[in-house]
Amino acid sequence: MQKTVFIASLLIALSGCAAKTAYRDSCANNLDAAWRELDLAKAEGFAGTVSYSKALTLLTGAKTSQQFEGYQSCTKNAEKARFYIRESRAGR
């Protein structure tokens, strides 16, 4: 009986850790790509647009989420930021 409880507790603990890191790679990859795209937009002269400002704000939030292991939120914000960067480069 004790073995069963121990194994069940171990599985629950491990599944909780796995759920915490599900978006870790996606978060890191999207953040890296978004910062590179943001730098390109700035170099091309789109740093003054509203979309650029929105993207920068979203990336700051994504980085904060990453620091607190909120990987799903980080991924979502980085993807939104990449959208606004594309909008900025398109002049919108």
Buried (B, 14 or more C-beta within 10 A) or exposed (E): EEEEEEEEEEEEEEEEEEEEEEBBEBBBEBBEBBBEBBEEBBEEEBBEBEBBEBBBBBBEBBBEBBEEBBBBBBBBBBBBBBBBBBBBBEEE
